[in-house]
Amino acid sequence: MPKIRKVYIASPLFNPGEKRENELINDALEAAGYNTFLPQRDGFLFVDLVDRIKNREFYSVAEAERIASKLIFQLDVYQVCVACDATVLNLNGRVPDEGAVSEAALCFRSGRPLVIYKNDARSLIAGKDNPLVVGLADYEVVAAIEMIPAALTRLADRDVSAYA
């Protein structure tokens, strides 16, 4: 595995609590010396992007939403599969965020290290998470934000990814 320099943070970001938790994950990674891609800071927020597109040009709302969706998809796929060396998936929430799970799957398929973080007991499967999600990280889940950098270090020391 190549050295991990930049980490993508795959996480829900739709309310102040989720955004704050993302910032805590980001802060722990940066304190450990990693660069990060934090979508709420470095990417596009759908609603803001739609407003910018429809106001700048003469696009309908539907066309602005289509363009925004494509831009967000392309940026996030590039960041996960090319620009970042690893991904941290925040699995907290009543159900996993579908965008974050997609990003984790892209990371897995790209052969890059993936750390899953979860300290939320809510789950639909008798207290267990879906094996198709946690299997992406070889069924290892980190329960504290401060443990994420050490988990990345362990993964960087492996010869091959879980996918390979």
C-alpha positions in Angstrom: 0.0 0.0 0.0 1.3 3.5 -0.7 1.6 6.0 2.1 -1.6 7.5 3.2 -1.4 11.3 2.8 -5.0 12.4 2.0 -8.2 11.0 3.5 -11.7 11.4 2.2 -14.4 11.8 4.9 -17.5 10.0 3.8 -20.3 11.0 6.1 -23.8 12.5 6.3 -23.8 16.3 6.3 -27.4 17.3 6.5 -27.7 18.9 9.9 -25.5 20.8 12.4 -24.8 17.7 14.5 -23.6 15.7 11.5 -21.5 18.5 10.3 -19.9 19.0 13.7 -19.1 15.3 14.0 -17.4 15.5 10.5 -15.3 18.4 11.8 -14.2 16.4 14.8 -13.2 13.5 12.5 -11.4 16.0 10.3 -9.6 17.6 13.3 -8.4 14.2 14.5 -7.0 13.3 11.1 -5.3 16.7 10.6 -3.8 16.5 14.1 -2.3 13.2 13.1 -0.7 14.7 10.0 -3.2 13.7 7.3 -4.6 16.1 4.7 -8.4 15.7 4.3 -11.2 16.1 1.8 -14.2 17.2 3.9 -17.1 17.4 1.5 -18.9 20.1 3.5 -15.8 22.3 3.4 -14.1 21.2 0.1 -16.9 20.0 -2.0 -20.3 21.3 -3.1 -23.5 21.3 -1.1 -26.4 20.4 -3.4 -28.8 23.2 -2.5 -26.1 25.9 -2.7 -24.8 24.6 -6.0 -28.3 24.5 -7.5 -28.8 28.1 -6.5 -25.5 29.2 -8.0 -26.2 27.4 -11.3 -29.8 28.6 -11.8 -28.9 32.2 -10.7 -25.8 32.5 -12.8 -27.2 31.2 -16.0 -30.8 30.9 -17.2 -31.3 27.3 -16.2 -34.5 25.9 -14.9 -34.5 24.5 -11.4 -34.7 20.9 -12.9 -31.7 21.5 -15.2 -29.7 23.2 -12.4 -30.4 20.2 -10.2 -29.3 17.8 -12.9 -26.0 19.7 -13.5 -25.4 20.0 -9.7 -25.9 16.2 -9.3 -23.4 15.5 -12.1 -20.8 17.9 -10.6 -21.1 16.4 -7.1 -20.9 12.9 -8.4 -17.9 13.5 -10.6 -16.0 15.5 -7.8 -16.7 12.9 -5.2 -15.8 9.9 -7.4 -12.5 11.6 -8.4 -11.7 12.4 -4.7 -12.4 8.9 -3.5 -10.8 6.9 -6.4 -7.9 9.2 -7.4 -7.1 12.2 -5.2 -7.4 10.5 -1.8 -5.4 7.6 -0.5 -8.0 6.3 2.0 -11.5 6.9 3.2 -13.1 7.2 6.6 -16.8 6.2 6.6 -18.9 7.7 9.4 -21.7 5.1 9.9 -23.5 7.0 12.6 -27.2 7.7 12.1 -30.5 5.9 12.2 -29.6 4.3 8.9 -26.3 4.7 7.0 -26.1 7.6 4.6 -26.5 6.2 1.1 -24.0 8.7 -0.4 -21.4 7.9 2.2 -21.9 4.1 1.7 -21.5 4.6 -2.1 -18.2 6.4 -1.5 -17.0 3.6 0.8 -17.9 1.1 -1.9 -15.9 3.1 -4.4 -13.0 3.2 -2.0 -13.2 -0.6 -1.5 -13.4 -1.3 -5.2 -10.4 1.1 -5.8 -8.3 -1.0 -3.4 -7.8 1.9 -1.1 -7.8 1.6 2.7 -11.2 2.2 4.4 -11.9 2.8 8.1 -15.4 2.6 9.4 -16.3 4.7 12.4 -19.4 4.2 14.4 -20.3 5.0 18.0 -24.1 4.9 17.5 -26.0 1.9 18.8 -28.9 2.2 16.4 -29.1 -0.6 13.8 -31.8 -2.4 11.9 -30.3 -5.9 12.3 -30.5 -6.8 16.0 -27.7 -4.3 16.9 -25.5 -5.3 14.0 -24.7 -3.4 10.9 -25.4 -4.6 7.4 -22.6 -7.1 6.5 -22.4 -5.6 3.0 -21.4 -2.3 4.6 -19.0 -3.4 7.4 -17.5 -6.1 5.1 -16.0 -3.3 3.1 -13.6 -2.8 6.0 -13.1 -6.4 6.8 -15.8 -6.2 9.6 -13.6 -3.8 11.6 -15.4 -0.8 13.1 -13.7 1.9 15.1 -15.8 3.2 18.0 -14.0 6.4 18.9 -12.9 9.3 16.7 -9.4 9.4 18.3 -8.8 5.8 17.2 -9.3 6.6 13.5 -5.7 7.7 12.7 -4.2 4.6 14.3 -6.6 2.4 12.3 -5.4 4.2 9.1 -1.8 3.6 10.1 -2.5 -0.1 10.6 -4.1 -0.3 7.1 -1.2 1.5 5.5 1.1 -1.2 6.8 -0.9 -4.0 5.0 0.5 -5.3 1.7 -2.9 -5.5 0.0 -6.4 -4.1 0.4 -9.3 -6.2 1.6 -10.7 -6.1 -1.9 -7.6 -7.4 -3.5 
